[in-house]
Amino acid sequence: MNAETLEGLDPFDILDAEAARLDAYFGALTEPDWDHASRCDGWSVRDVLAHLAGEELYNHACLDDDLDGLFARLEEEGIEDLAAFNDWTVLLRRDLPVGQVLAEWRRENGETRRRMRALGADATLQTMAGPYPVGLQTFHYCSEFATHADDVNVPVEPGEEPGRTAWRARVGIFVLDEQDSPVRVEGIPGGFRVELDDLAGELSSADFVDATTGRLSPGHALDPELRDALVCLA
């Protein structure tokens, strides 16, 4: 892994900023807004909030070093994979008042952010992938928040967008390297050139971020094999 890719970025500050962006947006929605479709297939804005609240179960299990307890509960519920877990977290909250779900997310994520920052970037915690640095895990949470913010059309101030896209691209490059991806990524003016064997393409920085999170537009000209190989943060 090339840790220099993320040098100079504070994951805790980024996560706080993304949480605040989501919180402000969710807090301003009216009842009809919650039923609007999101970019996540089959999920409304309300469902995305439910997912964010539900995945704090995993975040807290990592912090509590109690993944065994979480997995035992999921086994009792018949949850066998990540997709089923995601659907379960949404279904559990679909009939609850949205204010209750929002309060849950604010409370549980606030605790996650406080505890992660208190541990510090160089500490480790247990994850599904084994012991992992807190700072790097926080970057994964940053990407998760930013991706789902885009999924529900959370507005971003024009002045913030370049820096936000830049850190997200850097996280994508880091994770591709971390996963020993065969994709080669080279920075070019305005974006990136990506190569896989004899396949190649060029992406704007925003499209590169979308590609790493599995959100690249279906109509994009990038070769499907290269598109699939770039997904590392979905």
N, C-alpha and C positions, 0 to 999 in steps of 0.2 A: 504494500500500500504506500502511496505517496502522500504523506501527511502534509507536505508543503502545499498541496493543492488548496487546503483549507486555512492556511496560515493567515492570521490577521482577522479572521472572522470569530465573533463571539456567539456561540450557539444559543446561549441562555438569553442574551439580548434579542436575538432574532426570534426565538420562540415566544418571548414576551410580546414582541411587536406583532407577530402573526396572531397570537391569541387575542390581543387587544383589537385587532382589525375584525376578527370573527365576532367577538363579543359585541362590538359597537354595531355591526351589521345585524346580527341576530336580535339584539335588543331593540332595534328600530322597526322590525318587521310587523306588519299587521296580519290578522288572521288569514286572509286570502293568500298572502305571500308564501305562507308555509307549505301550501299545496302545489306550488309551481314545480315543474320538472327540473331536476338538476342534470348535470352532465354525466352522472353515474346512472347507467341503464336501469330503469325501473325504480329509481329512488327520487323522492321529492326532496325539497329543501328540509322539511321536517325529518325525513329519514337520514339525511346526511348529519344533522345535529344528533340524532339518536345514535348513529354510528360513532361519532366523536365521543359522546358520553360513554358508550359501551366499551370502547377500546381502552378506556382508562382502567378497566379490570386487569388487562394485561400489563399496562404501565405500572400499576401498583403492585402486581405480583412480582414484577422484576425488582422493584425497589424493596419489597418485603422479603426477597429471596424465597418466594413461595409459589414458584411455577408448578410444583407438584400438586399443590392444593387447587390451583386454577384448572389444571388438566384433569384432576379427579372430578371437579364439578362439571366440566365440559363433557367428560365421558358419561356422567349421569344424565346429561341433557341430550346425549346422542350426537354431539358435535364432533366431527371427525377431521375437518380440515378448515383452512382459513376462510374460505368462501362461506362455509356453513356458520362459522363463528360470526362473520360480519352480518349475515342475514339474521342470525339469532339476536344480536345486539339491537338490531332495528325492530324486529318483531316484538321484542319484550317491551318496547317503549312506544310502539305505534299508537296505542289507544290511551296513553297517558296525556294529561294536559301539557301543552308544549312549554308552558312556563316552568313546570316541574322538571322537565328534561333539561331545559336551559340552566336551571339552578343546579342540577346535578353536574352538568358538564363544567360549569364555572367552579364549583366546589372541588370536584375531583381533579380537574386539570390544574387548578390553582395549587393544589397540594403537590401534584407531580412536578410542576415547575419550581416550586420552592425547594423541594427535596433534591431535585437534580442539581440546582444551583448550589445548594449547601454542600453536596458531595464534592463538587468540583469536576472539571473536565478530565482530569487525569485519574480519577477514581474508576473503579470497575463495578459493574452490577451484572447479575445473572440475566441472560436473555435466552430466547429459543436457540440462538446460535452459540450459546456458551457465554463465558465471561467476556464482557465487552466494555470499552471505555465509555464513561458517562457522557463526555463531550460528543463523541461520535454518535451515540444513541440519540442525543438531543438533536443533532443535525437531521436524523431520520424523522424525528417528530416535527421539526421545522418544515421539512418537505411535505409531510403528511398534511399539516395545517394549510400550507400555501396551496397545495393541490386541491384540497377540498374547498378552500375559499374560492378558487377559480371555478370549481364545479358548480357553485351556487351563485356565481357572478358577484362576488364581493368587490366593490369598487376599490381601486388602488390609485392614489394620487399620481398624476403624471410624473412629478418629480421623484417619486419613490420607485417607479417601475424599473428604470435601468439598473439600479443597485439591487433590487429584488431579483430580477432576472439573472443578474451576474452571479449572486451567491447560489442561486438554485442550479445554475449551470455548473458551477464549481463542485457542488455536492454531487451532481450527476456524474461528472468526470471521476470524482473520487470513488463513488460506489461502483462504477464500471471497472475501475482498476482493482478495487477491493474484491470484486467477484471474479477476477481474472478473465474479464470479457475479452473475446477475440477482436472486438471492434477497436479500431485505431481512431483517435480523435485528435484533430489538429485545429488550433484556432486560426481563423481567417478574419479579415475585416468584416464586422457585422455579424459574425457567427462562427460556424465550425464546419470543417470537412470531415466526413466520417467514412471509414473504409472497412470492409469485411471481405477478405479474400480478393476476388476480382470485382467486387461491387463497391461503388463509391457514390457519394452524394454530398450536397451542401445544404446546410440548414441555418436559418437565422438563429440567434440566441434563444428567442422565445420558442421557436419550433423545436430546438434541441431539448429545451426543458420539457416541452410537451411529449417529445419522443421518449425521454427517460422515464416519464410517469405514465406512459401508455395512453396519452391523450392526443397524439398527433392526428390531425384531421384525416378522415378516411380518404379524402380526395387528394392528399399530398402525393407528389410524384416519387417520393423515396421508395426504393425497392422493398417489397414486403418482408423479405428475409432480413434485410438490414434494419428495417423498422422493428421487427420482433426482437432482434439482438440488442437493440438499444434500451429496451424496457428493463429497468433495474430498480425503480422506486415505486412501482404500482402496488 
